[in-house]
Amino acid sequence: MLVPVRCFTCGKLIANIYNEYLTQLKQGEEPNKVMDSLKITRYCCRRMFVSSVETIYQVIPYYEALRKRRAEIQSEME
């Protein structure tokens, strides 16, 4: 996951907290309580955690399609 190093609005360092945030979420805790316990109080910083998306899962299908197409082209050339 490519989480931003700093909050876009206030500049607070947030990348060092993100793994702990995910760990606590996987344990079943509520996001707002996790952010409170990690002292993420500003709404701009909270936005960074809530709105982050794992982009790698969006990119993988395109990479697989590209690899498949290259294999098709190579087989046609032979």
N, C-alpha and C positions, 0 to 999 in steps of 0.2 A: 504494500500500500504506500502510495506517495502522499503522505500527509504534509501540508505546508510546515515549514520550520517555525514561522511566526504568524501570528494573527494578521490578516490583511489590514485591519482597521487600526488597532492600537499598537501592534508590534510586539506583543507579549510572546515569549518563547512557549510554544505549545507542543512541539514535536517530541519532547522528552516525556510528556505526560500521556501521549496517545496509547502506547502499549498497555499501560496500567488501566486506562479507561476501557479498552477492549477486553482485557482480562476480567475486570469486574462485571462488565455487561454479560459476558459468557457465563458467569456464575449466577446470573438471573437477577441482578440488582437493577433498579430503575435508573435510567440515564440521568434524571435530574438529581437524584441522591448521590450518584457517583461523581457528577461534576461538582456538587457541593463539597464532598469529601476531599476532592482533589484541589479545592480552592479555585475553581474556574467560576468566577462570579460575574464577569462582564458578559453581557449578552452577545457581544461581537465574537468573543472567544468561544462561547457556547455554540454559536452558529457554525464555527469552523469544525467542531466535532460532530454536530448533528448532520450537517450537510455534506460531509466527506463521503465519497463513493469510491469503491474499489474499481478503478478503471481497468485494471488488467483483465478482469472478466469480460469487459466490453470489447477489448482489443483482440483477445484470443480467437474468436470466430473468424475475424478477418485474416489473421495470420494463417489459420488452418485452411481457409479457402484459397489463399494465395499459394500455399504449398501444394494443395491438390491440383490447382490449375497449372503450376509449373510441371508437375508430374505428367499431366495430360499432354502438355506441349512437347515435353521430352519424348514421350512415347509415340507421338505423331511424327516426330522427326526421325525416329529410328525406323 
